[in-house]
């Protein structure tokens, strides 16, 4: 605190010379309304913080100073804001391109209609000369009246003209000249207007000081309007002051009111292209209003900081009331929280015929952040039941899980060659009350979202954008790059393009601005992850190195990657039978069980399910015996005809493959060096208390 005040002392002499109208710069002192402020810069935006408030941007500052500062500026959340700017910018480029394409299509359609109508009129007037004279007089009268209206428009203010044009758009089929239906030529003139440009509007629903809104307006040149809303009059006054200081009055509007009521007021309107929800705690109360206030093909950005609810079993009744599902216990609880939030958004959107497509879903520090594309598509909504799952989780035993989808869908080809989905009930249950591996009780989690968490094309485009951004403007760029690469590998199991390949795609225009749409029926059949050190405790053995267990899984033909949620994690498409088979082989080959396991403990149940390899007979071992070789081949032929593979190692349930701990195969030498996981810079790292 003393250090922060000492930094402010030499700046006090600047107050007299700097006003709210001065060009903003970092560290300057501003005098306005009898108060003094210090300017903090983040990205390309500047916000004003009253003197006497700590202004350090160091996240390692003391808890007391941070608690006092965070009402005005929270440096911990800069990663969130930097990522949001880049993600919305990537989405915005896609949205602008799609709007331009739609505009061109509408223009061509109207031109074709005008040509057809003109030809039809010419054929009629050729047959009736008197009709041709009457039409010419009417067209001349209409032309003079339109010129008079255009002269009046020139004298209107910009705001009045905008309101008039919006009113005209609601009745754009009526001609302003004579009340008759407007001609196609008039419609073409409107669509082909030189003043037309695609709109891109953003709502910062819970804006506080307006920092996000300022950055969205400053750092995205295609943004046409941003609304910064807050329920507090003091917050709105601070937003207006920051807007004035950044000279963004034409782009940003500060509003005071309940965010839910504000969004509901847009239910029957076009809606926002982007809605950003970043509340203190859960965003669940805002979801229903948000999905109705967003435009078709819009982007919904949601942050939830209540990890004690969505990622903990202490308040499961609260989790269900907020997100409509029960939390997952154990290591993958934060991924479970992401899926609970996506389920809540998908359920709210489905009521209004809207489907969601998660573009990027991240567990960061103490909160979760999702970027979701929302589109009006009743057909895609029908797939929601078959993309919703519950989880049978052995949380008190070995930690394994089994998923159960609520419904199932199957594609069916129509006679015309198109495809449609047939929906039916799913078979149940996929697991029993007791774990098939250790015998302990299983518990239910969910329902939760069972589709993919990310869109690979969206992440690739953000990574391509990172190669041209200024590191000074985005100081968290290294961490963003590391987390995005990890998320991309997570969804593709490591089959991702390198930085060089992304650059080459960008240069050859192969990586275009349009974000590809993921298959709405796609399922994530192998969600969640495990941590070898945790499951090793079940067998009371030494934990295998990550490279060796990854190599063993790959040697067996499974795909392996890591999760962005936790370091040391393994995400794989292998079954739990295969995982336990590999771990049991680890105890047999390299790290024996350290102590005797009593009956009833989880590790004992797993050890008892291991089947020993068949003993080698004398005929099998006698290579020189012709009869022994014939008997051996005959036995193998009988087993092969029955579909039985003779294990060369002890087997576990249905897993009987050879296990080889190949450390070299388990290492990814081409993954690059990235800051994939952030360490907490100080103790008590978290959202802290609500601002008073």
Secondary structure, 3 states (H helix, E strand, C coil): CHHHHHHHHCCHHHHHHCCCCCCCCCCCEEEECCEEEEEEEECCEEEEEECCCCCCCCCCCCHHHHHHHCCCCCHHHHHHHHHHHHHHHHHHHHHHHHHHHHHHHHHHHHHHHHHHHHHHHHHHHHHCHHHHHHHHHHHHHHHHHHHHHHHHHHHCCHHHHHHHHHHHHHCCCECCCCCCECCHHHHHHHHCCCCCCCCCEEEECCCCCCHHHHHHHHHCCCCCEEEEEECCHHHHHHHHHHHHHHCCCCCEEEEECCHHHHHHCCCCCCCEEEEEEECCCCCHHHHHHHHHHEEEEEEEEEEECCHHHHCCCCCHHHHHHHHCCECCCCCCHHHHHHHHHHHHHHHHHHCCCEEEEEEEEEEECCEEEEEEEEEECHHHHCCCHHHEEEEEECCCCCCCEEEEECEEEEEEECCCCCEEEEEEECCCCCCCCECCCCCCECEEEEEEECCCCCCHHHHHHHHHHHCCCCCCCCCCHHHHHHHHHHHHHHHHCCCCCCHHHHHHHHHCCCCCCCCCCCCCCCCCCCCCCEEHHHHHHHHCCCCCCHHHHHHHHHHCCCCEECCCCCCCEEEECCCHHHHHHHHHHHHHHCCCCCCCCCCCCHHHHHHCCEECCCCCCHHHHCCCCHHHHHHHHHHHHHHHHCCCCCCCCCEECCECCCCCCCHHHHCCCCCCCCCCCCCCCCCCCCCCCCCC
